[in-house]
Amino acid sequence: MTNASTAPIVDQITARLTRDLAPTRLEVTNDSHHHAGHMGDDGTGETHFTVIVESPRFAGLSRVARQRLVNRALADLLETRIHALAIRAHAPGDA
């Protein structure tokens, strides 16, 4: 079994957002290869990500409030392991 702190970042992001947001749709994409050699690239290949998440928890919330919920779930990873995170957060039925 892999220790959560040493699991691939995509797996950690997926587990945390699943736990905290109970998403109806969740896609986590590692975009790090597009940023190799750029600022924020630590050589691990796990620094830049895109998250597309749909959750009932986002209903009635602003875009900023939705992003804050995602950021809160990933707070320590954003401080230590994730350099860039693009977030697309939707509630079910959003246009």
C-alpha positions as CSV (number, residue, x, y, z in Angstrom):
1,M,0.0,0.0,0.0
2,T,1.3,3.5,-0.9
3,N,1.6,6.1,1.9
4,A,-0.7,9.0,1.0
5,S,2.2,11.5,1.3
6,T,4.2,9.5,-1.3
7,A,1.3,8.6,-3.7
8,P,1.4,10.4,-7.1
9,I,-0.1,13.9,-6.7
10,V,-2.9,13.1,-9.2
11,D,-4.0,10.3,-6.8
12,Q,-3.8,12.6,-3.8
13,I,-5.8,15.3,-5.5
14,T,-8.4,12.7,-6.6
15,A,-8.8,11.2,-3.1
16,R,-9.1,14.6,-1.4
17,L,-11.6,16.1,-3.8
18,T,-13.6,12.9,-3.7
19,R,-13.6,12.9,0.1
20,D,-14.4,16.6,0.5
21,L,-16.7,17.4,-2.4
22,A,-18.4,14.1,-3.4
23,P,-18.2,15.0,-7.0
24,T,-20.5,13.7,-9.8
25,R,-17.6,14.3,-12.2
26,L,-13.9,14.6,-11.5
27,E,-11.0,14.9,-14.0
28,V,-7.5,15.5,-12.8
29,T,-4.9,16.1,-15.5
30,N,-1.2,16.4,-14.9
31,D,0.0,19.3,-17.2
32,S,3.6,19.3,-15.8
33,H,5.2,18.1,-19.1
34,H,4.1,21.4,-20.7
35,H,6.1,23.3,-18.1
36,A,9.3,21.3,-18.0
37,G,12.3,23.6,-17.3
38,H,10.0,26.5,-16.4
39,M,9.8,28.3,-13.1
40,G,8.0,26.0,-10.6
41,D,9.2,22.8,-12.2
42,D,10.9,20.8,-9.5
43,G,11.9,18.0,-11.8
44,T,9.3,15.5,-10.3
45,G,6.9,15.9,-13.2
46,E,4.1,16.6,-10.7
47,T,3.8,20.4,-10.3
48,H,1.1,21.7,-12.7
49,F,-2.4,20.3,-12.8
50,T,-5.9,21.0,-14.2
51,V,-9.0,19.9,-12.2
52,I,-12.5,19.7,-13.7
53,V,-14.9,19.0,-10.9
54,E,-18.7,19.0,-10.7
55,S,-20.3,18.7,-7.3
56,P,-23.6,19.4,-5.7
57,R,-21.7,21.3,-3.0
58,F,-21.1,24.1,-5.6
59,A,-24.8,24.8,-6.1
60,G,-25.5,28.5,-5.5
61,L,-21.9,29.4,-4.9
62,S,-19.9,31.9,-6.9
63,R,-16.9,30.9,-9.0
64,V,-14.5,32.2,-6.3
65,A,-16.3,30.3,-3.5
66,R,-16.2,27.1,-5.5
67,Q,-12.4,27.5,-6.1
68,R,-11.9,28.2,-2.4
69,L,-13.5,24.8,-1.5
70,V,-11.1,23.1,-3.9
71,N,-8.1,25.0,-2.6
72,R,-9.1,24.2,1.0
73,A,-9.2,20.5,0.2
74,L,-5.7,20.7,-1.3
75,A,-4.2,23.4,1.0
76,D,-1.1,21.6,2.2
77,L,-0.3,20.3,-1.3
78,L,-0.6,23.8,-2.7
79,E,1.9,25.0,-0.1
80,T,4.4,22.2,-0.7
81,R,3.9,20.2,-3.9
82,I,1.6,21.9,-6.4
83,H,3.0,24.9,-8.2
84,A,0.0,25.6,-10.5
85,L,-3.6,24.5,-10.4
86,A,-6.2,25.4,-13.0
87,I,-9.7,24.8,-11.6
88,R,-13.0,24.4,-13.5
89,A,-15.7,23.9,-10.8
90,H,-19.3,23.4,-11.7
91,A,-22.6,22.4,-10.0
92,P,-24.7,19.8,-11.7
93,G,-26.9,21.4,-14.3
94,D,-24.7,24.5,-14.8
95,A,-24.8,25.7,-18.3
